[in-house]
């Protein structure tokens, strides 16, 4: 009876194993569920590769504040967003500190005025800090990858090129860049009461770099220049903001 019971238990165990194997084979052959559009849902599912084409801004302004779009698309938790923001803030602070060490204010020349008076124009020569920038960037990217993981970090880094040079081979620039890998001469032009923006123009120190110009909101004035422009900022803030106008 004992031998018969052992044989029965063995047969039962083998049957369970075969059943599990058959179920696994059937599951593998079953078609994957198909996603269906739901008119009642506020969400839609898209392939990850689609995100490469969106060109979402990782940061919302020159201060490097994370954009709401990137938080949502990369599904950042509050903790991840806070850590990534802290990493970006530290990077930008280090970059500005390196600039401030040798930056100097100079008297405006005729080519700086652009139809403004000399007393309405403040000019600064900013050194090339590309060597330090490389170190700061390497630290930033390492920290961001640790927070976001490899896949999300690559998406974040790709679109960050619209805010800063993302590698040593990048020599382009645009008026939306908050970080530059070259020395430059920048001019700011006096604000008026009620202005929400301060206009500026920039030329790279080295030849063959394009000049650029634009306007930035008062709270986006970079830290190295803020003390030099505080009286103009206060003047603009002395009245209610003017209607109209757009950031360039």
C-alpha positions in Angstrom: 0.0 0.0 0.0 2.9 2.3 0.8 4.5 1.6 -2.6 1.3 2.2 -4.3 0.8 5.5 -2.6 4.3 6.7 -3.5 3.6 5.8 -7.2 0.4 7.7 -7.1 2.0 10.8 -5.7 4.7 10.6 -8.3 2.1 10.3 -11.1 0.2 13.3 -9.7 3.4 15.4 -9.5 4.2 14.5 -13.1 0.7 15.4 -14.2 0.9 18.8 -12.5 4.3 19.5 -14.2 2.9 18.5 -17.6 -0.2 20.7 -17.1 2.0 23.7 -16.2 4.1 23.2 -19.3 1.0 22.9 -21.5 -0.4 26.1 -20.0 2.8 27.9 -20.6 2.9 26.8 -24.3 -0.7 27.8 -24.7 0.0 31.3 -23.2 3.0 31.8 -25.5 0.8 31.0 -28.6 -2.0 33.2 -27.4 -2.2 36.6 -29.2 -1.1 39.6 -27.2 -3.9 41.9 -26.1 -4.5 44.8 -28.5 -4.6 48.4 -27.3 -7.9 50.1 -28.2 -8.6 53.8 -28.3 -10.9 54.9 -25.5 -12.9 58.0 -26.1 -13.7 58.2 -22.4 -10.1 58.1 -21.3 -7.9 61.2 -21.0 -4.8 59.1 -21.8 -3.4 57.4 -24.9 -0.6 54.8 -25.1 2.2 55.4 -27.6 5.5 53.6 -28.4 8.6 54.8 -26.5 10.4 55.5 -29.8 7.7 58.1 -30.5 9.2 60.2 -27.7 12.4 60.7 -29.7 10.4 62.8 -32.2 8.5 65.0 -29.7 11.5 67.3 -28.8 10.0 68.1 -25.4 11.9 70.8 -23.5 13.4 69.2 -20.4 13.7 72.6 -18.8 11.2 75.5 -19.0 13.5 78.5 -18.8 17.1 79.8 -18.5 17.0 79.0 -14.8 16.8 75.3 -15.6 13.4 74.6 -14.0 12.1 71.3 -15.0 9.2 71.5 -17.5 5.9 70.1 -16.6 5.9 68.2 -19.9 9.1 66.3 -19.2 7.8 65.4 -15.7 4.7 63.9 -17.2 6.1 62.2 -20.2 9.0 60.6 -18.2 6.6 59.9 -15.4 8.9 61.4 -12.8 8.0 60.8 -9.2 8.1 63.8 -6.8 11.4 62.4 -5.4 12.9 62.0 -8.8 11.9 65.5 -9.9 13.3 67.0 -6.8 16.6 65.3 -7.1 16.9 66.1 -10.8 16.1 69.7 -10.1 18.7 69.8 -7.4 21.3 68.4 -9.8 20.5 71.0 -12.5 20.6 73.9 -9.9 24.0 72.8 -8.7 25.3 72.5 -12.2 24.1 76.0 -13.2 25.4 77.5 -10.0 28.9 76.0 -10.6 28.8 77.3 -14.2 27.9 80.8 -13.2 30.5 80.8 -10.4 33.2 79.9 -13.0 32.1 82.7 -15.3 32.0 85.3 -12.5 35.7 84.7 -11.5 37.0 86.5 -14.6 33.9 88.3 -16.0 34.3 92.1 -16.3 32.1 95.0 -17.1 33.4 97.2 -19.9 32.5 100.5 -21.5 30.2 100.2 -24.5 31.5 100.8 -27.9 29.6 102.1 -30.9 29.0 98.6 -32.2 27.4 97.7 -28.9 24.7 100.3 -28.9 22.2 99.1 -31.6 20.4 102.4 -31.5 20.6 102.8 -27.8 22.5 105.4 -25.9 25.7 104.5 -24.1 24.1 105.2 -20.7 21.3 102.8 -21.7 23.8 100.0 -22.5 25.7 97.7 -20.2 28.4 95.5 -21.6 30.2 92.5 -20.1 33.0 90.3 -21.4 32.6 86.8 -20.2 35.5 84.3 -20.3 35.5 80.9 -22.0 34.9 78.3 -19.3 34.5 75.3 -21.6 37.1 73.3 -19.6 35.2 73.7 -16.3 31.9 73.2 -18.2 33.1 69.8 -19.3 33.7 68.8 -15.7 30.4 70.2 -14.5 28.5 68.5 -17.3 30.0 65.1 -16.7 29.0 65.3 -13.1 25.5 66.5 -14.0 24.9 63.7 -16.5 26.2 61.1 -14.1 23.8 62.3 -11.4 20.8 62.5 -13.8 21.4 59.0 -15.1 21.5 57.7 -11.5 18.1 59.3 -10.9 16.4 58.6 -14.2 18.0 55.4 -15.4 19.7 54.9 -18.7 16.6 55.0 -21.0 14.9 58.1 -19.6 18.2 59.9 -19.2 19.0 59.5 -22.9 15.6 61.1 -23.8 16.3 63.9 -21.3 19.8 64.5 -22.5 18.8 64.6 -26.2 16.5 67.5 -25.8 18.7 69.3 -23.3 20.8 70.4 -26.3 18.3 73.3 -26.8 19.4 74.7 -23.4 23.1 73.8 -23.3 25.9 72.1 -25.3 25.6 68.4 -24.5 29.1 67.4 -25.6 32.5 68.9 -26.5 31.8 68.7 -30.2 28.8 70.9 -30.0 29.6 74.5 -31.3 26.2 75.8 -32.2 24.1 78.1 -30.1 20.8 79.9 -30.0 19.0 82.6 -28.1 17.4 80.0 -25.8 20.8 78.7 -24.5 21.5 79.4 -20.9 24.9 77.8 -21.1 27.7 78.4 -23.7 31.0 76.7 -24.4 32.8 79.8 -25.6 33.7 83.2 -24.4 31.4 86.1 -25.4 30.5 89.8 -25.2 27.0 90.5 -24.0 25.0 93.7 -23.8 21.9 94.5 -21.9 19.7 97.5 -22.7 17.8 99.6 -20.1 14.3 98.7 -19.1 11.4 101.0 -18.6 8.8 101.0 -15.8 6.4 98.1 -16.3 8.6 96.1 -18.6 8.5 92.4 -18.1 11.6 91.7 -20.2 15.1 92.9 -20.6 16.6 92.9 -24.1 20.1 91.7 -24.8 22.6 90.9 -27.7 25.6 88.7 -27.7 28.7 88.0 -29.9 31.1 85.2 -29.4 34.7 86.2 -28.7 36.1 83.9 -31.4 35.4 84.8 -35.1 33.0 82.8 -37.2 30.4 82.5 -34.5 27.0 83.9 -35.2 25.7 86.8 -33.1 22.3 86.5 -31.4 19.8 88.7 -29.6 16.6 88.4 -27.8 14.7 89.2 -24.6 14.5 87.4 -21.3 12.1 87.8 -18.4 13.4 89.8 -15.4 13.6 86.7 -13.2 15.7 84.9 -15.8 18.6 87.3 -15.7 21.7 85.1 -15.0 23.3 85.4 -11.5 26.6 86.9 -12.7 24.8 89.9 -14.2 22.0 90.3 -11.8 23.8 92.5 -9.3 24.9 94.8 -12.1 21.4 95.2 -13.5 19.4 95.2 -10.2 18.6 99.0 -10.6 17.1 98.4 -14.0 15.2 95.3 -12.8 13.8 97.4 -9.9 12.9 100.2 -12.3 10.9 97.7 -14.5 9.2 96.3 -11.4 8.2 99.8 -10.2 5.0 99.7 -12.2 2.5 97.0 -13.1 3.6 94.9 -16.1 2.8 96.3 -19.5 0.4 94.4 -21.6 1.6 92.6 -24.7 5.1 91.6 -25.5 6.5 88.1 -26.1 9.6 86.3 -25.1 12.1 85.8 -27.9 
